[in-house]
Amino acid sequence: MNIIPSELNDYCDEFSQGDSKILQELTAYTIANEDVPQMISGPQVGNVLQSFIRLLHAKNIIEVGMFTGYSALKMAEALPDKGRVHTCELMEKHVRTAGSFFDKSDDGHKIIIHQGPASDSLEQLGANQFDLAFIDADKTGYLDYYKKCMVLVRSGGVIILDNMLWGGAVLDPQDEDTKALRETAEYIQNDERVTNYLLSVRDGLMVCLLN
């Protein structure tokens, strides 16, 4: 979902690094075969993620919510050969789709899929072992995911949450998803462990720098 006019969004895409061929194929497949293809994070968010990976010299990443695998693969492309993306996904069909594209990519070996409830998967991972976390899953779980990622990500690392503007609905939350996003934003704003800022990239990226 984009909150800026489509013409400006296209302009941003035109003057930004484009996707690799395999990511373009994955995007096309998602649009053609998924009921809600807009769940794919897209190149603008992907480029922000890659930028942080390179700035942090990141080697270990945790992703909450894989969908068809776009963001996991986008991040893997920016990692060194021994770097790893640990990605959590509940739905089996998305695991199959993502896995098929990972198998075709030279960077697919950097991705480890944890299938099942993300909250359970996160509890099995080591504290302070990750440089970056990207959260883009069910919105009612955001606050729980954020709290668990705070344990997993090292000091000086970064947590990024997608969809934090939710098409503007966060200004007047009515449904449970929107209320959960607003609650998460308020919690982060008052969390003295991080320096945070909310970007109006695509549908809103909350960036949290761990102190």
C-alpha positions in Angstrom: 0.0 0.0 0.0 1.3 3.4 -0.9 0.1 6.6 0.7 1.7 9.0 -1.9 0.2 9.6 -5.4 1.0 6.8 -7.8 2.9 9.2 -10.1 5.3 10.3 -7.4 5.7 6.7 -6.3 6.7 5.8 -9.9 9.1 8.7 -9.9 10.7 7.4 -6.7 11.0 3.9 -8.3 12.5 5.4 -11.5 15.3 7.1 -9.5 16.1 4.2 -7.2 18.1 1.0 -7.6 16.0 -1.6 -9.3 15.4 -5.2 -8.3 17.3 -8.2 -9.5 15.8 -10.4 -12.1 14.8 -13.1 -9.6 13.1 -10.5 -7.4 11.2 -9.2 -10.5 10.1 -12.7 -11.2 9.0 -13.2 -7.6 7.0 -10.0 -7.7 5.3 -10.9 -10.9 4.4 -14.3 -9.6 3.0 -12.8 -6.4 0.8 -10.3 -8.3 -0.5 -13.1 -10.6 -1.2 -15.7 -7.9 -1.9 -14.1 -4.5 -5.2 -12.7 -3.3 -3.5 -9.8 -1.6 -0.3 -9.2 -3.5 0.0 -5.7 -2.0 1.4 -7.5 1.1 4.7 -7.7 -0.8 7.1 -5.1 0.7 8.4 -3.8 -2.6 11.6 -2.1 -3.8 11.4 1.1 -1.8 11.1 -0.8 1.5 13.7 -3.3 0.2 16.2 -0.6 -0.6 15.9 0.8 2.9 16.5 -2.6 4.4 19.5 -3.2 2.2 20.9 0.2 3.1 20.8 -0.6 6.9 22.3 -4.0 6.2 25.3 -2.4 4.5 25.6 0.4 7.1 25.5 -2.0 10.0 27.8 -4.5 8.2 25.0 -6.9 9.3 25.5 -10.7 9.2 22.5 -12.0 11.0 18.9 -10.9 10.4 15.6 -11.9 11.8 12.4 -11.4 9.8 8.9 -11.8 11.2 6.5 -12.5 8.3 7.9 -13.8 5.1 4.9 -13.9 2.8 6.2 -15.0 -0.7 9.8 -14.3 0.2 10.5 -10.9 -1.4 12.0 -9.1 1.5 13.9 -12.1 2.8 15.6 -12.5 -0.6 16.1 -8.7 -1.0 18.0 -8.7 2.4 19.9 -11.8 1.6 21.3 -10.2 -1.6 22.9 -7.5 0.6 24.5 -10.0 3.0 28.0 -11.5 2.8 28.1 -15.2 1.8 28.1 -16.4 5.4 25.4 -14.0 6.4 21.9 -15.4 7.3 18.3 -14.3 7.3 16.2 -16.2 9.7 12.6 -15.7 8.5 9.4 -16.7 10.2 6.3 -17.7 8.3 3.1 -19.4 9.4 1.4 -20.4 6.1 2.7 -23.5 4.3 1.8 -22.3 0.8 4.0 -19.2 1.3 6.8 -21.3 2.5 6.6 -23.4 -0.7 6.4 -20.4 -2.9 9.3 -18.6 -1.3 11.4 -21.8 -1.2 11.0 -22.3 -4.9 12.4 -18.9 -5.6 15.2 -19.2 -3.0 16.3 -22.4 -4.7 16.7 -20.5 -8.0 18.7 -17.6 -6.4 22.4 -17.5 -5.8 21.6 -16.0 -2.4 18.9 -18.4 -1.4 21.3 -20.5 0.7 21.6 -17.5 3.1 17.9 -17.9 4.1 16.6 -20.1 6.9 12.8 -20.5 7.1 11.2 -21.1 10.5 7.7 -22.3 9.7 5.0 -22.0 12.4 3.8 -19.2 14.8 6.3 -16.5 14.8 6.1 -15.9 18.5 7.2 -19.5 19.1 10.0 -19.3 16.6 11.4 -16.1 18.1 11.6 -17.7 21.5 13.9 -20.4 20.1 16.5 -18.0 18.8 19.5 -16.6 20.7 19.6 -13.3 22.6 21.7 -10.5 21.2 22.6 -12.6 18.1 21.0 -10.4 15.4 22.0 -7.1 13.8 18.7 -6.2 12.3 15.0 -7.3 12.7 12.3 -6.6 10.1 8.7 -7.0 11.3 5.9 -7.4 8.7 3.4 -9.9 9.9 -0.1 -10.0 11.6 -0.6 -6.5 13.0 -2.2 -7.6 16.3 1.1 -9.4 17.1 3.3 -6.4 16.4 3.9 -5.4 20.0 4.8 -9.0 21.1 7.1 -9.3 18.1 8.8 -6.0 18.9 9.4 -7.0 22.5 10.8 -10.4 21.5 13.1 -8.8 18.9 14.4 -6.4 21.5 15.9 -9.4 23.2 17.3 -10.9 20.0 18.9 -7.8 18.4 22.2 -6.6 19.8 23.0 -3.2 21.2 23.6 -0.8 18.2 21.3 -2.9 16.0 18.1 -1.9 14.3 14.4 -3.0 14.4 12.2 -1.9 11.5 8.4 -2.3 11.4 6.4 -2.1 8.2 2.8 -0.8 7.7 3.0 1.6 10.6 0.8 4.1 8.9 -1.8 1.6 7.7 -3.1 3.8 4.9 -3.6 6.6 7.3 -6.0 4.7 9.5 -3.7 5.1 12.5 -4.9 8.7 12.9 -8.3 7.4 14.0 -8.0 3.7 14.9 -11.3 1.8 14.7 -10.5 -1.9 14.0 -8.2 -4.3 16.0 -5.3 -4.2 13.5 -5.2 -0.4 13.5 -5.5 -0.2 17.3 -2.6 -2.6 17.6 -0.4 -0.6 15.3 -1.2 2.6 17.2 -0.5 0.8 20.5 2.9 -0.4 19.2 3.8 3.0 18.0 3.0 4.5 21.4 5.0 1.8 23.2 8.0 2.4 21.0 7.8 6.2 21.4 8.1 5.7 25.2 10.8 3.0 25.0 14.0 4.6 26.3 16.0 1.6 25.0 15.7 2.9 21.4 16.0 6.0 19.3 13.1 5.8 16.8 11.6 7.7 13.9 8.6 7.0 11.6 9.1 7.3 7.9 6.4 7.9 5.3 8.0 5.3 3.0 5.3 3.3 1.3 2.9 2.4 4.1 5.1 3.7 7.0 8.4 2.3 8.3 9.1 2.6 12.0 12.9 2.6 12.5 14.2 1.8 16.0 18.0 2.2 16.7 18.9 0.2 19.8 20.9 2.3 22.3 
